[in-house]
């Protein structure tokens, strides 16, 4: 019994120490990002990462968004036709894609496509001692390796989510109208009446936080990668699982926060 308690205590202490190390890692990343002399150097390193993270992920995100909208339409149209409310098909599809399915599923896909690549790349650099070589040359590896990747994720993942939302709406419209015979005028007319401008910002606002937490987790796992090829693989797996869990948890709290902000703005508008 004593050994079990000691093992639990040791694991708890290790988890707390790891979380503290992660917080220090995030703090150093933010300090370098806002440090004046390093800002222009970061821009020079930023554009290659923007191409890898943004441009090369565009097709994957667009295909994901299109199938998300199409599957949503397939699963929704039967239920709505059963109660005689297929006229609200456009509203259901567009709101679901804009608020939840578009940003969340795009974020999960990018956690595998982008996050796994970040962890594997930085983990390989750690195993081959390239990170130690940067320190020996007098350069801070976090400024050179982490900050450009963090900025690229924060800046471009919201743009990718916009593409995913657009393709999700197009996919839902195509299946609803051309497969199940929903009236296209009703699809768009009721949707434009129900969907407001605030709904459009749900996805980009959430995706900023998704990109930030995903990039920090994946870069941290790469920097703390155990030695050997098995260590790189384990770090990639851990980073993907942790990123997905963080995205799902953030989606819950951000959704509650955005809904509260929406209600507050409506209340202020009514008072005025």
C-alpha positions in Angstrom: 0.0 0.0 0.0 2.8 2.4 0.9 4.4 1.7 -2.5 1.2 2.6 -4.3 0.8 5.8 -2.4 4.4 6.7 -3.1 4.0 6.0 -6.8 0.9 8.2 -7.0 2.7 11.0 -5.2 5.7 10.7 -7.4 3.5 10.8 -10.6 1.6 13.8 -9.2 4.8 15.7 -8.5 6.1 14.9 -11.9 2.9 16.1 -13.6 3.0 19.4 -11.6 6.7 19.8 -12.5 5.9 19.2 -16.2 3.1 21.7 -16.2 5.4 24.3 -14.6 8.0 23.6 -17.2 5.4 24.0 -19.9 4.3 27.4 -18.4 8.0 28.5 -18.4 8.2 27.5 -22.0 5.1 29.5 -22.9 6.4 32.5 -21.0 9.8 32.4 -22.9 7.9 32.2 -26.2 5.8 35.2 -25.4 8.7 37.2 -24.1 10.7 36.6 -27.3 7.7 37.3 -29.5 7.3 40.8 -28.0 11.0 41.6 -27.6 11.8 44.5 -29.9 15.2 43.6 -31.3 14.0 40.1 -32.2 10.8 41.1 -33.9 12.3 41.8 -37.3 14.4 38.6 -37.2 11.2 36.6 -36.4 9.6 38.0 -39.6 12.4 36.6 -41.7 11.8 33.2 -40.2 8.0 33.5 -40.3 7.3 33.3 -44.0 8.6 29.8 -44.6 6.5 28.5 -41.7 3.4 30.4 -43.1 3.8 28.5 -46.4 4.2 25.1 -44.7 1.4 25.6 -42.1 -1.0 27.6 -44.3 -0.6 27.0 -48.0 0.2 23.3 -47.8 -2.7 22.7 -45.4 -5.3 24.5 -47.5 -6.5 21.6 -49.6 -6.8 19.3 -46.6 -8.9 21.8 -44.7 -11.2 22.5 -47.7 -11.9 18.9 -48.3 -12.5 18.3 -44.6 -15.0 21.3 -44.5 -16.8 20.1 -47.6 -17.4 16.6 -46.2 -18.4 18.0 -42.8 -21.1 20.1 -44.4 -22.3 17.2 -46.6 -22.5 14.7 -43.8 -24.3 17.2 -41.6 -26.9 17.7 -44.4 -27.3 13.9 -44.8 -27.9 13.4 -41.1 -30.2 16.4 -40.7 -32.5 16.4 -43.7 -34.4 13.2 -42.8 -35.2 14.5 -39.3 -36.4 17.9 -40.6 -38.5 16.4 -43.4 -40.1 14.1 -40.8 -41.4 17.1 -38.9 -42.2 19.1 -41.9 -39.5 21.8 -41.3 -37.1 21.2 -44.2 -37.3 24.9 -44.8 -34.9 25.6 -42.0 -32.3 23.2 -43.5 -30.0 26.1 -44.5 -30.1 27.7 -41.1 -29.2 24.4 -39.3 -26.4 23.6 -41.6 -24.9 27.1 -41.7 -25.1 27.8 -38.0 -23.7 24.3 -37.1 -20.8 24.8 -39.5 -20.0 28.3 -38.5 -20.2 27.9 -34.8 -19.0 24.4 -34.0 -18.2 21.8 -36.7 -16.1 24.0 -39.0 -13.6 25.3 -36.4 -13.5 22.2 -34.2 -13.0 19.6 -37.0 -10.6 21.8 -38.9 -8.6 22.3 -35.7 -8.5 18.6 -35.0 -7.4 17.9 -38.6 -4.7 20.6 -38.3 -3.6 19.1 -35.0 -2.6 16.0 -36.9 -1.4 17.7 -40.1 0.4 20.6 -38.6 0.9 19.7 -35.0 2.4 16.3 -35.7 4.8 17.9 -38.2 6.0 20.5 -35.7 6.6 17.8 -33.1 8.4 15.5 -35.4 10.6 18.3 -36.9 11.6 19.7 -33.5 11.9 16.3 -31.9 14.3 15.2 -34.7 16.3 18.3 -34.2 16.6 17.6 -30.5 17.6 14.0 -31.1 20.2 15.0 -33.6 21.5 17.7 -31.2 20.7 20.6 -33.6 19.0 22.5 -30.8 22.1 22.2 -28.7 24.1 23.4 -31.6 21.9 26.5 -31.8 22.6 27.2 -28.1 26.3 26.7 -28.7 26.2 29.3 -31.4 24.6 31.8 -29.1 21.1 31.7 -30.5 18.0 31.0 -28.4 16.2 28.0 -29.9 12.9 29.2 -28.8 13.3 32.5 -30.7 14.6 30.8 -33.8 12.3 27.7 -33.9 9.2 28.2 -31.7 8.2 31.8 -32.2 7.9 31.7 -36.0 5.8 28.5 -35.8 3.6 29.9 -33.1 2.9 33.1 -35.0 2.2 31.2 -38.2 -0.3 29.0 -36.5 -2.0 31.9 -34.7 -2.2 34.0 -38.0 -3.1 31.4 -40.5 -5.3 28.8 -38.8 -8.2 31.3 -38.5 -7.8 31.8 -42.3 -7.9 28.1 -42.9 -11.0 27.8 -40.7 -12.7 30.4 -42.9 -12.0 28.3 -45.9 -13.3 25.2 -44.0 -16.5 27.1 -43.1 -17.1 28.2 -46.7 -16.6 24.7 -48.1 -18.8 23.2 -45.3 -21.7 25.5 -46.3 -21.1 24.7 -50.0 -21.1 21.0 -49.2 -24.2 21.2 -47.1 -26.0 23.2 -49.9 -25.0 20.8 -52.6 -26.3 17.7 -50.8 -29.4 19.4 -49.5 -30.5 20.9 -52.9 -29.1 18.5 -55.5 -29.5 15.2 -53.6 -32.5 15.7 -51.3 -34.4 18.3 -53.3 -34.5 21.1 -50.8 -35.7 24.4 -52.3 -32.6 26.5 -52.8 -34.5 29.8 -52.3 -35.7 28.6 -48.9 -32.2 27.3 -48.0 -30.7 30.7 -48.5 -33.5 33.0 -47.6 -34.2 31.7 -44.1 -30.5 31.3 -43.4 -29.8 34.9 -44.2 -32.6 35.9 -41.8 -31.4 33.7 -38.9 -27.6 33.8 -39.3 -26.1 37.1 -38.0 -22.8 38.7 -38.4 -21.6 37.6 -35.0 -22.0 34.0 -36.0 -19.4 34.4 -38.7 -16.8 35.4 -36.1 -17.3 32.3 -33.9 -14.9 30.2 -36.0 -12.0 32.6 -36.4 -12.1 33.7 -32.8 -12.0 30.1 -31.5 -9.4 29.1 -34.0 -6.9 31.8 -32.8 -6.9 30.0 -29.4 -6.9 26.6 -31.1 -3.8 27.6 -33.1 -2.0 29.1 -30.1 -2.5 26.1 -27.7 -1.8 23.5 -30.5 1.5 25.2 -31.5 2.7 25.6 -27.9 1.9 22.0 -27.0 3.4 20.5 -30.1 6.6 22.6 -29.9 7.0 21.9 -26.2 6.7 18.1 -26.9 9.3 18.4 -29.6 11.7 20.3 -27.4 11.3 17.7 -24.6 11.4 14.7 -26.9 13.0 11.6 -25.4 16.1 10.3 -27.3 15.8 7.9 -30.2 13.3 7.2 -32.9 10.8 5.8 -30.5 11.0 9.0 -28.5 10.1 11.1 -31.5 7.1 8.8 -32.3 5.9 8.9 -28.7 6.2 12.7 -28.6 4.1 13.0 -31.8 1.4 10.8 -30.3 1.4 12.7 -27.0 1.3 16.1 -28.8 -1.6 15.0 -31.0 -3.7 13.6 -28.1 -3.0 16.6 -25.9 -3.8 19.1 -28.7 -7.1 17.4 -29.4 -8.1 17.4 -25.8 -7.1 21.0 -25.4 -9.1 22.0 -28.5 -12.2 20.2 -27.3 -11.9 21.7 -23.8 -11.3 25.2 -25.2 -14.2 24.9 -27.6 -16.6 24.3 -24.6 -15.4 27.3 -22.6 -15.0 29.6 -25.6 -18.5 28.7 -26.7 -19.9 29.6 -23.3 -17.9 32.8 -23.3 -19.0 33.8 -26.8 -22.6 33.1 -26.0 -22.4 35.2 -22.8 -20.9 38.0 -24.8 -23.6 37.7 -27.5 -26.3 37.9 -24.8 -24.6 40.9 -23.3 -24.4 42.7 -26.6 -28.1 42.0 -27.2 -29.0 43.4 -23.8 -27.0 46.5 -24.4 -28.6 46.9 -27.8 -32.1 46.6 -26.3 -31.3 49.2 -23.7 -30.1 51.7 -26.3 
